Amino acid sequence: MSHLISVQLDVLGGLLAELRALGLELGGEQQLTAASGQALARSLAGPVGEEAALAGAEWAAALGALAARTLAVAATLDAALAAYRTADLQLAGRIAPARPGMPAVPR
């Protein structure tokens, strides 16, 4: 049994924009977190500073992975959106009004 899937291309485009923005924001947070960990290592002496630096580096790595995966999902969604739009234009090209004022019919 097949099911009908309805896609609202403009809404999908909005989601794509949000995913891209989130990926870029997470990338910026990664850089800030890495820098903060290094600053803590310089500011705190001994094992406390080392642990703070390690925690900052690990958290920055997690943010980097999340940013990369978010941008990968955005790229996949971008490709899907482009394919849907192409298919929609092709379908629209096959439908033309029989005569002005008459309903559209497939060619």
C-alpha positions in Angstrom: 0.0 0.0 0.0 1.4 3.4 -1.0 0.8 6.6 0.9 0.6 10.1 -0.4 3.3 12.4 0.9 2.6 16.1 0.7 5.5 18.5 0.8 5.2 22.3 1.3 8.3 23.5 -0.5 8.3 27.0 1.1 8.1 25.5 4.6 10.9 23.1 3.8 13.0 26.1 2.6 12.4 27.8 5.9 13.5 24.7 7.8 16.6 24.5 5.6 17.5 28.2 6.4 17.1 27.4 10.1 19.3 24.3 10.0 22.0 26.2 8.2 21.9 29.0 10.7 22.0 26.5 13.6 24.9 24.7 12.1 26.9 28.0 11.7 25.9 29.1 15.3 27.1 25.8 16.7 30.4 26.1 14.8 30.9 29.5 16.4 30.1 28.1 19.9 32.6 25.4 19.2 35.4 28.0 18.7 34.3 30.0 21.7 34.2 26.9 23.9 37.7 25.8 22.7 39.1 29.2 23.4 37.5 29.3 26.9 39.0 26.0 27.8 42.4 27.2 26.8 42.0 30.4 28.8 41.0 28.4 31.9 44.1 26.2 31.5 46.2 29.3 31.5 44.4 30.9 34.4 44.1 27.9 36.8 47.2 26.2 38.0 47.7 22.5 38.3 45.2 19.7 37.8 42.2 22.0 38.0 43.4 24.0 35.0 44.2 20.8 33.1 40.7 19.4 33.9 39.1 22.6 32.8 41.1 22.6 29.5 40.2 18.9 28.9 36.5 19.6 29.6 36.6 22.6 27.2 38.3 20.6 24.5 35.9 17.7 24.8 32.8 20.0 24.8 34.2 21.9 21.8 34.6 18.6 20.0 31.0 17.6 20.7 29.8 21.0 19.5 31.9 20.6 16.3 30.4 17.2 15.6 26.9 18.5 16.2 27.6 21.5 13.9 29.0 19.3 11.1 26.1 16.9 11.3 23.5 19.7 11.4 25.1 21.2 8.2 25.2 17.7 6.6 21.4 17.4 7.3 20.9 20.8 5.8 22.9 19.8 2.7 20.8 16.7 2.3 17.6 18.7 2.7 18.8 21.3 0.2 19.3 18.5 -2.4 15.9 17.0 -1.7 14.3 20.5 -1.9 16.0 21.1 -5.3 14.8 17.7 -6.6 11.2 18.4 -5.4 11.2 21.8 -7.1 12.6 20.4 -10.3 9.9 17.7 -10.3 7.2 20.3 -9.6 8.3 22.4 -12.5 8.4 19.4 -14.8 4.9 18.4 -13.7 3.6 22.0 -14.2 5.1 22.1 -17.7 3.1 19.0 -18.6 -0.2 20.7 -17.6 -1.6 23.4 -19.9 -5.0 24.9 -20.3 -6.9 23.5 -23.3 -8.2 27.0 -24.1 -8.2 30.2 -22.2 -10.8 30.0 -19.4 -10.9 26.2 -19.6 -9.6 23.9 -16.8 -6.0 22.7 -17.2 -5.6 19.2 -18.6 -2.6 16.9 -18.9 -0.8 16.9 -22.2 
